[in-house]
């Protein structure tokens, strides 16, 4: 059994995680320092919470969080229009054999967390949580 290769479904490798973090820092620096000549990107508050790389490190999926939800799609389009320039900047800042192709996605994990939180606070769930256990249920029968 080879220990150097992760098993299928075991999650990203250490290298993927490390390179993803380097690309994430490079993205934040590129946008925050105004390296891209784009009015929208210079006036909107954008964060990059995560970058996921393909196993061969050739595709980087950059997750984007935009402070104002109405700007999400225009920001994604603006970033996509600067894809070549961003890729060159990443190549310059991150020492890799090949610069990864960059894709941009809205990070909706906070929306999912808010939705789950709302479900957990709903009266139906609160009623079920507050319901005392029957004696039969306590014995596991």
N, C-alpha and C positions, 0 to 999 in steps of 0.2 A: 504494500500500500504506500503510495507516494504522499508524503506529508506536506510537500510544498504547494500542492494544488488544493484549493478549497473544494469540498464536495458540493454537488449541485444543491442549490437552495440554502446554502449555509450563510448567505449574505455577502456583502462586499468584502474584498480582501483588505489587508492593512494598507497595501499600496494604493488601492482605489480610494480609500478614506483619506490617506495622506495627500495624494495628488488633488483630490476633490477640495480639500481644505486650502491648498495652495491656490487653486483656481478661484475659489470663493474670495479669498483675500485679494487676489489680483483684480477680480471683477469689482469689488468694493472700491478699490483704489482707482481703477480706471474711471468709474462713474463719479466718485466723489471729487476727484481732482479736475474734472471737466475735460478729460482727454478726448471725449466725443463731442463733436460740434453739433449739439442738438439742444434747442431751447427747452423742449419738454423734459428731457433727462436732467437738465441743469436746474429746473425749478421744482421738480417733484421729489418727495422724500421716498427713496427706494432702499430696501435692504435685500440682501441675498442670504437667506438663512441656511441654504444647503446647496451643494453641487454634488450630483451623482455621476460617476463615470462608468462607462461600459467596461466589461472585464479586460478588453484590449486597450483601454485608455484612449480610444479614438473618438468617442462621443461623450461630451459633457452636457448633462442636463442641468441647467441653472434654474433654481427655484427663486422666484421673485415675489417680494411682498411690497405692495404699494400702499402708502398711508391712506390715500383717498381712493375708494373702490371705483369711482367713475373714471379714474385714470389708468386702470389696470390694462385694458386692451390697447389703448394708445401707447403705453409704455412698452408692452411686449412687441408691438409693431415697430416702435422706434429702435429697440434693442436689436430686433431681427434685421432691420435695415442697416445696422452698423456691424453685422456679424463678422464680416471679413476684417474690419479694423480691430474689433475686439479679439478675434483669433490671433491676429499679429501681435497685439499687445500682450496677450496671455503667453504666446510663444517667447516673447522677449523677457517676460518676468519669471516664467516657470521653466526650469531646465528639463525639457523632455525631448525625446527623439523626434516625435511628431506632435504638433499642436493639435489638440482635440477640436473636432467640429463642435460648435456651441449651439445648443437649443435652449429656448427660454420657455418656462412654464410658470403660471401663477401658483403660488404656494397657498393652498386652501386648507391647510391643516388646522389653522386657528378657527376657521368657519366650522369645520367638523367638530372641533372641541366644544365650541359654543353650542352647536346643535345637540350634542350628547349631554352637555350640562343642562340645557333646557329640558330635555327628556327626563333626566334624573330629578329635576325639580318639579316636574309636572305632578298635579294632585293624585293621579292614578298611581304613579310610582311611590310617592310619599305615603299613600294609603297602604300599599303593600309592604312597605318598609316598617311602618308603624304597627301593623297587624301582629298581635302576639302569636307565638307558635302554639299549636295544639299539642296536647300531651303526647299523642301518638307520633307527631313529627319530631319531638325531642329525642325519642328513642331510636329514630332512624327507620321506623317501619312505615 
